[in-house]
């Protein structure tokens, strides 16, 4: 299958975890992928690994917490491939802190990376897509895009906001050829989740017990859903949210 042949995809935060799995899957389907990390060295290492496997990739190191970093990312993609067809807003950070102890600095840090950066990336890449009348933006959300949990105030607010960004952009840009969709992941076996477990005093066994499918997701399972959303097979999916959570948000038990 080469369903994405000829397309250019930016995947933010793609040096590991869901972002890396997504970049690899899109490249396997024929896309030229732009690997992004705050560390140019890490991004370059991943891009070289994909190229060594016969896939098309380039690296752009950029800190997306600033408008200048977003501009550098989009400019790097245009310089390498001339256009942008797909944007996957994956870069993000967890936050596990009691609300009464959450500092305004930590609040702002989470919102800047988890919500403001996706807005800026969508705006910059969206201009390219709107000019040619076609494109897809995927915002990687969470089960906490719908739910709340103690200690997750900043994180949950950022992910709720990401669903609002998705719905509004999808409504505004849909008639102009640009689809916008949230893929909201359940607990996934990544370094970020491992960190959240270490500071949140819960384990993968706790997640397995709470999840109807009885386990964490793999990054590849989230990546496969993103690959579907950006493909033509999902051409009527827009301004909505897809949960890939093993039944987490549907479960109403104890």
C-alpha atoms as a printed R data frame, in Angstrom:
    type eleno elety resid chain resno       x      y      z
1   ATOM     1    CA   UNK     A     1   0.000  0.000  0.000
2   ATOM     2    CA   UNK     A     2   1.207  3.480 -0.931
3   ATOM     3    CA   UNK     A     3  -1.933  5.430 -0.126
4   ATOM     4    CA   UNK     A     4  -0.001  8.518  0.913
5   ATOM     5    CA   UNK     A     5   2.496  8.567 -1.942
6   ATOM     6    CA   UNK     A     6   3.403 12.101 -2.959
7   ATOM     7    CA   UNK     A     7   2.162 13.695  0.267
8   ATOM     8    CA   UNK     A     8   4.211 15.639  2.775
9   ATOM     9    CA   UNK     A     9   3.486 15.169  6.472
10  ATOM    10    CA   UNK     A    10   4.798 17.086  9.466
11  ATOM    11    CA   UNK     A    11   4.649 15.127 12.726
12  ATOM    12    CA   UNK     A    12   5.502 17.221 15.760
13  ATOM    13    CA   UNK     A    13   7.219 15.579 18.700
14  ATOM    14    CA   UNK     A    14   8.186 12.646 16.518
15  ATOM    15    CA   UNK     A    15  11.492 11.555 18.015
16  ATOM    16    CA   UNK     A    16   9.790  8.900 20.170
17  ATOM    17    CA   UNK     A    17   6.479  7.454 21.327
18  ATOM    18    CA   UNK     A    18   3.281  8.024 19.371
19  ATOM    19    CA   UNK     A    19   4.945 10.657 17.199
20  ATOM    20    CA   UNK     A    20   7.716  8.336 16.075
21  ATOM    21    CA   UNK     A    21   5.283  5.477 15.424
22  ATOM    22    CA   UNK     A    22   3.087  7.841 13.406
23  ATOM    23    CA   UNK     A    23   5.951  9.232 11.347
24  ATOM    24    CA   UNK     A    24   7.116  5.729 10.518
25  ATOM    25    CA   UNK     A    25   3.621  4.550  9.570
26  ATOM    26    CA   UNK     A    26   2.951  7.540  7.311
27  ATOM    27    CA   UNK     A    27   6.334  7.054  5.652
28  ATOM    28    CA   UNK     A    28   5.598  3.366  5.125
29  ATOM    29    CA   UNK     A    29   2.411  4.431  3.325
30  ATOM    30    CA   UNK     A    30   4.444  6.612  0.972
31  ATOM    31    CA   UNK     A    31   4.506 10.046  2.610
32  ATOM    32    CA   UNK     A    32   7.604 12.193  2.934
33  ATOM    33    CA   UNK     A    33   7.728 12.935  6.650
34  ATOM    34    CA   UNK     A    34   9.193 15.877  8.549
35  ATOM    35    CA   UNK     A    35  10.565 14.707 11.886
36  ATOM    36    CA   UNK     A    36  10.420 17.291 14.660
37  ATOM    37    CA   UNK     A    37  11.955 17.536 18.107
38  ATOM    38    CA   UNK     A    38  13.284 20.358 20.246
39  ATOM    39    CA   UNK     A    39  16.612 18.591 19.781
40  ATOM    40    CA   UNK     A    40  17.907 18.826 16.232
41  ATOM    41    CA   UNK     A    41  20.216 15.913 17.037
42  ATOM    42    CA   UNK     A    42  17.372 13.641 18.084
43  ATOM    43    CA   UNK     A    43  15.249 14.630 15.092
44  ATOM    44    CA   UNK     A    44  18.171 14.011 12.760
45  ATOM    45    CA   UNK     A    45  18.847 10.589 14.243
46  ATOM    46    CA   UNK     A    46  15.243  9.493 13.676
47  ATOM    47    CA   UNK     A    47  15.163 10.870 10.134
48  ATOM    48    CA   UNK     A    48  18.384  9.036  9.266
49  ATOM    49    CA   UNK     A    49  16.966  5.813 10.693
50  ATOM    50    CA   UNK     A    50  13.875  6.102  8.496
51  ATOM    51    CA   UNK     A    51  15.988  6.903  5.441
52  ATOM    52    CA   UNK     A    52  18.173  3.872  6.173
53  ATOM    53    CA   UNK     A    53  14.990  1.789  5.945
54  ATOM    54    CA   UNK     A    54  14.241  3.175  2.487
55  ATOM    55    CA   UNK     A    55  11.695  5.740  3.654
56  ATOM    56    CA   UNK     A    56  11.561  9.476  2.885
57  ATOM    57    CA   UNK     A    57  12.237 11.751  5.839
58  ATOM    58    CA   UNK     A    58  13.924 14.976  6.848
59  ATOM    59    CA   UNK     A    59  14.494 16.567 10.246
60  ATOM    60    CA   UNK     A    60  13.691 20.004 11.605
61  ATOM    61    CA   UNK     A    61  14.716 20.785 15.156
62  ATOM    62    CA   UNK     A    62  12.370 23.436 16.565
63  ATOM    63    CA   UNK     A    63  10.904 24.399 19.924
64  ATOM    64    CA   UNK     A    64   7.198 24.809 19.229
65  ATOM    65    CA   UNK     A    65   6.549 26.790 22.387
66  ATOM    66    CA   UNK     A    66   7.480 29.905 20.416
67  ATOM    67    CA   UNK     A    67   6.080 31.372 17.218
68  ATOM    68    CA   UNK     A    68   9.630 31.462 15.855
69  ATOM    69    CA   UNK     A    69   9.984 27.720 16.392
70  ATOM    70    CA   UNK     A    70   6.727 27.043 14.549
71  ATOM    71    CA   UNK     A    71   7.823 29.263 11.676
72  ATOM    72    CA   UNK     A    72  11.123 27.390 11.490
73  ATOM    73    CA   UNK     A    73   9.327 24.042 11.357
74  ATOM    74    CA   UNK     A    74   6.987 25.046  8.543
75  ATOM    75    CA   UNK     A    75   9.778 26.787  6.640
76  ATOM    76    CA   UNK     A    76  11.924 23.666  6.954
77  ATOM    77    CA   UNK     A    77   9.154 21.495  5.540
78  ATOM    78    CA   UNK     A    78   8.615 23.850  2.605
79  ATOM    79    CA   UNK     A    79  12.333 24.058  1.940
80  ATOM    80    CA   UNK     A    80  12.656 20.278  1.876
81  ATOM    81    CA   UNK     A    81   9.497 19.296 -0.002
82  ATOM    82    CA   UNK     A    82   7.793 22.423 -1.327
83  ATOM    83    CA   UNK     A    83   4.422 21.927  0.346
84  ATOM    84    CA   UNK     A    84   2.522 20.486  3.322
85  ATOM    85    CA   UNK     A    85  -0.370 18.036  3.000
86  ATOM    86    CA   UNK     A    86  -0.638 16.634  6.527
87  ATOM    87    CA   UNK     A    87   0.055 18.049  9.982
88  ATOM    88    CA   UNK     A    88  -0.008 15.821 13.044
89  ATOM    89    CA   UNK     A    89   0.064 17.902 16.222
90  ATOM    90    CA   UNK     A    90   1.517 15.332 18.593
91  ATOM    91    CA   UNK     A    91   4.053 17.218 20.727
92  ATOM    92    CA   UNK     A    92   2.896 17.552 24.319
93  ATOM    93    CA   UNK     A    93   3.743 17.135 27.976
94  ATOM    94    CA   UNK     A    94   2.018 15.543 30.981
95  ATOM    95    CA   UNK     A    95   1.231 17.307 34.241
96  ATOM    96    CA   UNK     A    96   0.391 15.617 37.541
97  ATOM    97    CA   UNK     A    97   0.036 18.221 40.306
98  ATOM    98    CA   UNK     A    98  -2.721 18.967 42.854
99  ATOM    99    CA   UNK     A    99  -4.681 22.010 41.681
100 ATOM   100    CA   UNK     A   100  -3.942 24.003 44.818
101 ATOM   101    CA   UNK     A   101  -0.210 23.464 44.280
102 ATOM   102    CA   UNK     A   102  -0.095 24.103 40.542
103 ATOM   103    CA   UNK     A   103   2.079 27.130 39.821
104 ATOM   104    CA   UNK     A   104   1.123 29.622 37.153
105 ATOM   105    CA   UNK     A   105   4.481 28.898 35.484
106 ATOM   106    CA   UNK     A   106   3.683 25.178 35.197
107 ATOM   107    CA   UNK     A   107   0.131 25.961 34.053
108 ATOM   108    CA   UNK     A   108   1.463 28.182 31.299
109 ATOM   109    CA   UNK     A   109   4.123 25.656 30.246
110 ATOM   110    CA   UNK     A   110   1.520 22.917 29.732
111 ATOM   111    CA   UNK     A   111  -0.910 25.193 27.895
112 ATOM   112    CA   UNK     A   112   1.841 26.615 25.674
113 ATOM   113    CA   UNK     A   113   2.994 23.212 24.429
114 ATOM   114    CA   UNK     A   114  -0.271 21.252 24.511
115 ATOM   115    CA   UNK     A   115  -2.636 23.910 23.145
116 ATOM   116    CA   UNK     A   116  -0.963 27.085 21.905
117 ATOM   117    CA   UNK     A   117   1.658 25.212 19.873
118 ATOM   118    CA   UNK     A   118  -0.998 23.134 18.029
119 ATOM   119    CA   UNK     A   119  -2.898 26.333 17.258
120 ATOM   120    CA   UNK     A   120   0.209 28.017 15.871
121 ATOM   121    CA   UNK     A   121   1.212 24.931 13.871
122 ATOM   122    CA   UNK     A   122  -2.317 24.514 12.495
123 ATOM   123    CA   UNK     A   123  -2.449 28.178 11.547
124 ATOM   124    CA   UNK     A   124   0.922 28.134  9.782
125 ATOM   125    CA   UNK     A   125   0.481 24.801  8.003
126 ATOM   126    CA   UNK     A   126  -3.193 25.545  7.391
127 ATOM   127    CA   UNK     A   127  -2.314 28.593  5.321
128 ATOM   128    CA   UNK     A   128  -0.349 26.330  2.971
129 ATOM   129    CA   UNK     A   129  -3.192 23.803  2.782
130 ATOM   130    CA   UNK     A   130  -5.899 26.431  2.296
131 ATOM   131    CA   UNK     A   131  -3.965 28.001 -0.562
132 ATOM   132    CA   UNK     A   132  -4.171 24.746 -2.510
133 ATOM   133    CA   UNK     A   133  -7.592 23.690 -1.210
134 ATOM   134    CA   UNK     A   134  -6.585 20.406  0.390
135 ATOM   135    CA   UNK     A   135  -5.032 19.077  3.567
136 ATOM   136    CA   UNK     A   136  -5.547 17.215  6.834
137 ATOM   137    CA   UNK     A   137  -4.676 18.246 10.385
138 ATOM   138    CA   UNK     A   138  -4.734 15.700 13.198
139 ATOM   139    CA   UNK     A   139  -4.574 16.830 16.810
140 ATOM   140    CA   UNK     A   140  -3.463 14.072 19.177
141 ATOM   141    CA   UNK     A   141  -5.626 14.329 22.266
142 ATOM   142    CA   UNK     A   142  -6.346 12.121 25.242
143 ATOM   143    CA   UNK     A   143  -9.065 10.438 27.253
144 ATOM   144    CA   UNK     A   144  -8.774 13.630 29.319
145 ATOM   145    CA   UNK     A   145 -10.104 15.549 26.337
146 ATOM   146    CA   UNK     A   146 -13.472 14.426 27.718
147 ATOM   147    CA   UNK     A   147 -12.826 13.447 31.323
148 ATOM   148    CA   UNK     A   148 -11.274 14.939 34.410
149 ATOM   149    CA   UNK     A   149  -9.074 13.397 37.083
150 ATOM   150    CA   UNK     A   150  -7.544 14.748 40.263
151 ATOM   151    CA   UNK     A   151  -4.126 16.267 39.687
152 ATOM   152    CA   UNK     A   152  -4.572 16.676 35.926
153 ATOM   153    CA   UNK     A   153  -5.966 20.209 35.835
154 ATOM   154    CA   UNK     A   154  -3.568 21.826 33.361
155 ATOM   155    CA   UNK     A   155  -3.303 18.706 31.217
156 ATOM   156    CA   UNK     A   156  -7.061 18.131 31.060
157 ATOM   157    CA   UNK     A   157  -7.789 21.780 30.265
158 ATOM   158    CA   UNK     A   158  -5.225 21.696 27.458
159 ATOM   159    CA   UNK     A   159  -6.751 18.570 25.933
160 ATOM   160    CA   UNK     A   160 -10.330 19.849 26.284
161 ATOM   161    CA   UNK     A   161  -9.143 22.947 24.462
162 ATOM   162    CA   UNK     A   162  -7.571 20.840 21.733
163 ATOM   163    CA   UNK     A   163 -10.972 19.322 20.956
164 ATOM   164    CA   UNK     A   164 -12.387 22.840 20.719
165 ATOM   165    CA   UNK     A   165  -9.596 23.805 18.346
166 ATOM   166    CA   UNK     A   166 -10.376 20.732 16.236
167 ATOM   167    CA   UNK     A   167 -14.103 21.374 16.011
168 ATOM   168    CA   UNK     A   168 -13.792 25.065 15.210
169 ATOM   169    CA   UNK     A   169 -11.054 24.733 12.598
170 ATOM   170    CA   UNK     A   170 -12.827 21.791 10.978
171 ATOM   171    CA   UNK     A   171 -16.029 23.817 10.698
172 ATOM   172    CA   UNK     A   172 -14.234 26.922  9.442
173 ATOM   173    CA   UNK     A   173 -11.924 25.208  6.971
174 ATOM   174    CA   UNK     A   174 -13.921 22.161  5.860
175 ATOM   175    CA   UNK     A   175 -15.563 23.909  2.906
176 ATOM   176    CA   UNK     A   176 -12.107 25.065  1.839
177 ATOM   177    CA   UNK     A   177 -10.759 21.523  1.589
178 ATOM   178    CA   UNK     A   178  -8.971 21.145  4.928
179 ATOM   179    CA   UNK     A   179 -10.153 18.480  7.362
180 ATOM   180    CA   UNK     A   180  -9.319 18.693 11.078
181 ATOM   181    CA   UNK     A   181  -9.742 15.706 13.401
182 ATOM   182    CA   UNK     A   182  -8.724 14.808 16.950
183 ATOM   183    CA   UNK     A   183  -7.378 11.330 17.645
184 ATOM   184    CA   UNK     A   184  -7.717 10.988 21.395
185 ATOM   185    CA   UNK     A   185  -5.474  8.290 22.788
186 ATOM   186    CA   UNK     A   186  -5.907  6.193 25.882
187 ATOM   187    CA   UNK     A   187  -2.989  5.283 28.092
188 ATOM   188    CA   UNK     A   188  -0.231  4.196 25.726
189 ATOM   189    CA   UNK     A   189   3.073  2.456 26.390
190 ATOM   190    CA   UNK     A   190   5.353  5.483 25.953
191 ATOM   191    CA   UNK     A   191   8.028  7.236 27.996
192 ATOM   192    CA   UNK     A   192   5.575 10.060 28.794
193 ATOM   193    CA   UNK     A   193   3.098  7.619 30.319
194 ATOM   194    CA   UNK     A   194   5.881  5.904 32.243
195 ATOM   195    CA   UNK     A   195   6.816  9.308 33.679
196 ATOM   196    CA   UNK     A   196   3.193 10.044 34.565
197 ATOM   197    CA   UNK     A   197   3.014  6.693 36.364
198 ATOM   198    CA   UNK     A   198   6.168  7.420 38.324
199 ATOM   199    CA   UNK     A   199   4.895 10.778 39.616
200 ATOM   200    CA   UNK     A   200   1.215  9.836 39.837
201 ATOM   201    CA   UNK     A   201   1.594  6.673 41.920
202 ATOM   202    CA   UNK     A   202  -0.212  4.334 39.552
203 ATOM   203    CA   UNK     A   203   0.962  1.401 37.439
204 ATOM   204    CA   UNK     A   204   0.257 -0.240 34.115
205 ATOM   205    CA   UNK     A   205  -1.626 -2.899 36.098
206 ATOM   206    CA   UNK     A   206  -3.954 -0.173 37.384
207 ATOM   207    CA   UNK     A   207  -4.577  0.977 33.810
208 ATOM   208    CA   UNK     A   208  -5.156 -2.578 32.612
209 ATOM   209    CA   UNK     A   209  -7.712 -3.148 35.369
210 ATOM   210    CA   UNK     A   210  -9.559  0.076 34.464
211 ATOM   211    CA   UNK     A   211  -9.512 -0.510 30.677
212 ATOM   212    CA   UNK     A   212 -12.120 -2.878 29.163
213 ATOM   213    CA   UNK     A   213  -9.522 -4.291 26.744
214 ATOM   214    CA   UNK     A   214  -7.300 -4.989 29.726
215 ATOM   215    CA   UNK     A   215  -4.031 -3.365 28.632
216 ATOM   216    CA   UNK     A   216  -2.247 -0.222 27.505
217 ATOM   217    CA   UNK     A   217  -2.276  0.730 23.840
218 ATOM   218    CA   UNK     A   218   0.833  0.401 21.729
219 ATOM   219    CA   UNK     A   219   2.089  3.510 19.901
220 ATOM   220    CA   UNK     A   220   1.514  1.642 16.624
221 ATOM   221    CA   UNK     A   221  -2.197  1.281 17.388
222 ATOM   222    CA   UNK     A   222  -2.588  5.038 17.743
223 ATOM   223    CA   UNK     A   223  -0.435  5.578 14.643
224 ATOM   224    CA   UNK     A   224  -2.628  3.270 12.567
225 ATOM   225    CA   UNK     A   225  -5.704  5.319 13.441
226 ATOM   226    CA   UNK     A   226  -3.933  8.550 12.532
227 ATOM   227    CA   UNK     A   227  -2.874  6.997  9.219
228 ATOM   228    CA   UNK     A   228  -6.514  6.161  8.494
229 ATOM   229    CA   UNK     A   229  -7.683  9.680  9.365
230 ATOM   230    CA   UNK     A   230  -5.196 11.378  7.023
231 ATOM   231    CA   UNK     A   231  -5.960  8.983  4.163
232 ATOM   232    CA   UNK     A   232  -8.661  9.389  1.530
233 ATOM   233    CA   UNK     A   233 -10.535  6.527  3.198
234 ATOM   234    CA   UNK     A   234 -11.519  9.056  5.888
235 ATOM   235    CA   UNK     A   235 -12.481 11.821  3.444
236 ATOM   236    CA   UNK     A   236 -15.809 12.521  5.219
237 ATOM   237    CA   UNK     A   237 -14.355 12.599  8.740
238 ATOM   238    CA   UNK     A   238 -14.023 16.214  9.898
239 ATOM   239    CA   UNK     A   239 -14.414 18.458 12.960
240 ATOM   240    CA   UNK     A   240 -14.807 15.484 15.269
241 ATOM   241    CA   UNK     A   241 -12.984 13.332 17.802
242 ATOM   242    CA   UNK     A   242 -11.990  9.663 17.567
243 ATOM   243    CA   UNK     A   243 -11.162  7.859 20.807
244 ATOM   244    CA   UNK     A   244  -8.580  5.079 20.646
245 ATOM   245    CA   UNK     A   245  -8.704  4.102 24.293
246 ATOM   246    CA   UNK     A   246  -9.657  0.435 24.627
247 ATOM   247    CA   UNK     A   247 -13.049  1.459 26.015
248 ATOM   248    CA   UNK     A   248 -11.679  3.721 28.776
249 ATOM   249    CA   UNK     A   249 -14.103  6.617 28.249
250 ATOM   250    CA   UNK     A   250 -17.048  4.265 27.728
251 ATOM   251    CA   UNK     A   251 -16.517  2.392 30.983
252 ATOM   252    CA   UNK     A   252 -18.876  3.417 33.793
253 ATOM   253    CA   UNK     A   253 -17.832  0.956 36.484
254 ATOM   254    CA   UNK     A   254 -15.559  1.242 39.513
